[in-house]
């Protein structure tokens, strides 16, 4: 009985030691335009990304999900990732496409809103390792058209007054 227990323990030890090496394949993850601006009147901006699997990878890298954070009141919609990106990338493969959309509600205060986006996945369809992380920002800016319209109106009025005043001055000289 003692011999059987020793053989069973040795068998389990051998199985444990002979397991496959840890999966350490890599990919490169970059945003095409990580810093964008939106007027404070509200709107949205689409962020695209390129994901490339190293040609030295031993197998496909699965893109199983994402994780993100963004400063409120800005919101992030990641449905582009789930509808556009491939389920996996073979060694040496690359993909470029829309990744997510940021929406800024009307009346948001001027400023810079920061966030991060993480790709999750790994060696199989159930892995949730962090494959890559990128930072991004959105800057809310004042609506320039109101200021331009006001300055154009004031400039036009000044030119009209100058023209009328100039004609009256010429009539007085004749």
Kinemage of the C-alpha trace (Angstrom):
@kinemage 1
@onewidth
@group {chain A} dominant
@subgroup {mainchain}
@vectorlist {calphas} color= white
{ca unk a 1} P 0.000 0.000 0.000
{ca unk a 2} L 2.876 2.347 0.830
{ca unk a 3} L 4.462 1.583 -2.552
{ca unk a 4} L 1.214 2.462 -4.388
{ca unk a 5} L 0.984 5.798 -2.559
{ca unk a 6} L 4.601 6.577 -3.402
{ca unk a 7} L 4.040 5.703 -7.086
{ca unk a 8} L 0.860 7.820 -7.208
{ca unk a 9} L 2.659 10.790 -5.655
{ca unk a 10} L 5.566 10.365 -8.076
{ca unk a 11} L 3.142 10.190 -11.043
{ca unk a 12} L 1.381 13.396 -9.953
{ca unk a 13} L 4.712 15.124 -9.462
{ca unk a 14} L 5.859 14.086 -12.954
{ca unk a 15} L 2.629 15.335 -14.518
{ca unk a 16} L 2.953 18.644 -12.691
{ca unk a 17} L 6.583 19.130 -13.705
{ca unk a 18} L 5.996 18.190 -17.330
{ca unk a 19} L 3.206 20.715 -17.934
{ca unk a 20} L 3.566 23.149 -20.812
{ca unk a 21} L 5.635 26.267 -20.341
{ca unk a 22} L 3.825 29.473 -19.473
{ca unk a 23} L 2.261 31.256 -22.428
{ca unk a 24} L 4.181 34.491 -22.998
{ca unk a 25} L 3.372 35.487 -26.574
{ca unk a 26} L 3.183 39.223 -27.152
{ca unk a 27} L 1.367 41.816 -29.182
{ca unk a 28} L 1.724 45.527 -29.868
{ca unk a 29} L -1.273 47.766 -29.163
{ca unk a 30} L -1.390 51.458 -30.213
{ca unk a 31} L -4.076 54.092 -30.751
{ca unk a 32} L -3.948 55.931 -34.084
{ca unk a 33} L -5.006 59.268 -32.518
{ca unk a 34} L -4.954 59.085 -28.704
{ca unk a 35} L -5.657 62.799 -28.095
{ca unk a 36} L -8.796 64.378 -29.556
{ca unk a 37} L -10.937 67.459 -28.990
{ca unk a 38} L -14.707 67.923 -28.758
{ca unk a 39} L -16.588 71.238 -28.341
{ca unk a 40} L -18.432 71.770 -25.069
{ca unk a 41} L -21.702 71.729 -27.013
{ca unk a 42} L -21.307 67.954 -26.943
{ca unk a 43} L -20.356 65.300 -29.430
{ca unk a 44} L -18.359 62.145 -29.862
{ca unk a 45} L -14.967 61.029 -31.128
{ca unk a 46} L -13.974 57.634 -32.503
{ca unk a 47} L -10.625 56.162 -31.490
{ca unk a 48} L -8.950 53.667 -33.805
{ca unk a 49} L -6.200 51.217 -32.928
{ca unk a 50} L -3.667 48.860 -34.454
{ca unk a 51} L -2.978 45.504 -32.828
{ca unk a 52} L -0.072 43.369 -34.093
{ca unk a 53} L 1.008 39.918 -32.944
{ca unk a 54} L 4.737 39.266 -32.896
{ca unk a 55} L 5.922 36.948 -35.666
{ca unk a 56} L 7.914 35.028 -33.042
{ca unk a 57} L 4.745 34.055 -31.138
{ca unk a 58} L 4.236 30.313 -30.746
{ca unk a 59} L 0.514 30.492 -31.532
{ca unk a 60} L -2.524 32.698 -31.925
{ca unk a 61} L -3.232 35.391 -29.333
{ca unk a 62} L -6.933 35.574 -28.454
{ca unk a 63} L -8.566 38.993 -27.953
{ca unk a 64} L -11.270 38.068 -25.443
{ca unk a 65} L -12.345 41.365 -23.935
{ca unk a 66} L -11.435 44.781 -22.668
{ca unk a 67} L -11.351 46.948 -19.589
{ca unk a 68} L -11.351 50.747 -19.457
{ca unk a 69} L -11.755 53.827 -17.315
{ca unk a 70} L -12.556 57.442 -18.195
{ca unk a 71} L -13.197 60.574 -16.154
{ca unk a 72} L -16.916 61.400 -15.807
{ca unk a 73} L -19.066 62.825 -17.360
{ca unk a 74} L -17.408 61.479 -20.517
{ca unk a 75} L -18.626 57.987 -21.482
{ca unk a 76} L -16.969 55.224 -23.494
{ca unk a 77} L -18.751 52.786 -25.827
{ca unk a 78} L -16.577 49.745 -26.617
{ca unk a 79} L -19.004 47.994 -28.979
{ca unk a 80} L -16.644 48.727 -31.923
{ca unk a 81} L -14.075 46.409 -30.311
{ca unk a 82} L -16.553 43.546 -30.080
{ca unk a 83} L -18.009 44.033 -33.572
{ca unk a 84} L -14.835 44.933 -35.541
{ca unk a 85} L -11.809 43.222 -34.026
{ca unk a 86} L -10.882 39.611 -34.802
{ca unk a 87} L -11.220 36.913 -32.156
{ca unk a 88} L -7.520 36.100 -32.422
{ca unk a 89} L -4.319 37.126 -34.205
{ca unk a 90} L -1.966 34.545 -35.692
{ca unk a 91} L 1.788 35.104 -35.339
{ca unk a 92} L 2.809 38.068 -37.532
{ca unk a 93} L -0.814 39.188 -38.128
{ca unk a 94} L -2.009 42.733 -37.659
{ca unk a 95} L -5.386 44.496 -37.537
{ca unk a 96} L -6.368 48.188 -37.659
{ca unk a 97} L -9.893 49.408 -36.959
{ca unk a 98} L -12.203 51.486 -34.804
{ca unk a 99} L -11.851 50.497 -31.153
{ca unk a 100} L -14.211 52.708 -29.116
{ca unk a 101} L -16.225 55.947 -29.121
{ca unk a 102} L -16.072 58.657 -26.452
{ca unk a 103} L -19.154 60.826 -25.925
{ca unk a 104} L -19.062 64.222 -24.237
{ca unk a 105} L -22.474 65.481 -23.039
{ca unk a 106} L -23.462 69.109 -23.778
{ca unk a 107} L -22.379 71.595 -21.126
{ca unk a 108} L -19.333 69.606 -20.007
{ca unk a 109} L -16.763 71.885 -18.345
{ca unk a 110} L -13.662 72.929 -20.297
{ca unk a 111} L -10.717 70.660 -19.637
{ca unk a 112} L -8.858 67.490 -20.409
{ca unk a 113} L -10.447 64.139 -19.575
{ca unk a 114} L -8.064 61.179 -19.290
{ca unk a 115} L -8.611 57.456 -19.636
{ca unk a 116} L -7.018 54.054 -20.217
{ca unk a 117} L -8.081 51.080 -22.322
{ca unk a 118} L -6.802 47.504 -21.784
{ca unk a 119} L -7.053 44.547 -24.149
{ca unk a 120} L -7.656 41.246 -22.363
{ca unk a 121} L -7.001 37.751 -23.675
{ca unk a 122} L -4.210 35.250 -24.073
{ca unk a 123} L -3.527 31.682 -25.194
{ca unk a 124} L -7.162 30.559 -25.452
{ca unk a 125} L -10.724 31.827 -25.642
{ca unk a 126} L -11.077 31.950 -21.850
{ca unk a 127} L -7.895 33.847 -20.941
{ca unk a 128} L -8.210 37.291 -19.358
{ca unk a 129} L -4.568 38.391 -19.140
{ca unk a 130} L -3.795 42.047 -19.888
{ca unk a 131} L -2.331 42.027 -23.403
{ca unk a 132} L -1.764 45.751 -23.726
{ca unk a 133} L -2.765 49.097 -22.222
{ca unk a 134} L -3.048 52.492 -23.901
{ca unk a 135} L -3.780 55.944 -22.506
{ca unk a 136} L -5.978 58.499 -24.244
{ca unk a 137} L -7.493 61.922 -23.668
{ca unk a 138} L -10.297 64.120 -24.890
{ca unk a 139} L -10.126 67.894 -24.565
{ca unk a 140} L -13.334 69.916 -24.383
{ca unk a 141} L -13.015 73.258 -26.163
{ca unk a 142} L -15.248 76.335 -26.384
{ca unk a 143} L -17.507 76.573 -29.419
{ca unk a 144} L -15.553 78.883 -31.763
{ca unk a 145} L -18.433 79.708 -34.125
{ca unk a 146} L -20.228 81.935 -31.566
{ca unk a 147} L -17.113 84.020 -30.960
{ca unk a 148} L -16.389 84.287 -34.699
{ca unk a 149} L -19.972 85.335 -35.427
{ca unk a 150} L -19.860 88.045 -32.765
{ca unk a 151} L -16.508 89.421 -33.979
{ca unk a 152} L -17.677 89.392 -37.617
{ca unk a 153} L -20.826 91.355 -36.704
{ca unk a 154} L -18.904 93.942 -34.684
{ca unk a 155} L -16.334 94.282 -37.481
{ca unk a 156} L -19.051 94.747 -40.108
{ca unk a 157} L -20.787 97.367 -37.997
{ca unk a 158} L -17.517 99.256 -37.464
{ca unk a 159} L -16.811 99.275 -41.213
{ca unk a 160} L -20.340 100.506 -41.958
{ca unk a 161} L -20.031 103.332 -39.418
{ca unk a 162} L -16.644 104.288 -40.806
{ca unk a 163} L -17.986 104.365 -44.350
{ca unk a 164} L -21.009 106.515 -43.371
{ca unk a 165} L -18.821 108.854 -41.312
{ca unk a 166} L -16.319 109.151 -44.199
{ca unk a 167} L -19.026 110.187 -46.702
{ca unk a 168} L -20.383 112.855 -44.316
{ca unk a 169} L -16.877 114.244 -43.849
{ca unk a 170} L -16.389 114.469 -47.643
{ca unk a 171} L -19.750 116.303 -48.074
{ca unk a 172} L -18.685 118.896 -45.529
{ca unk a 173} L -15.501 119.654 -47.485
{ca unk a 174} L -17.261 120.372 -50.789
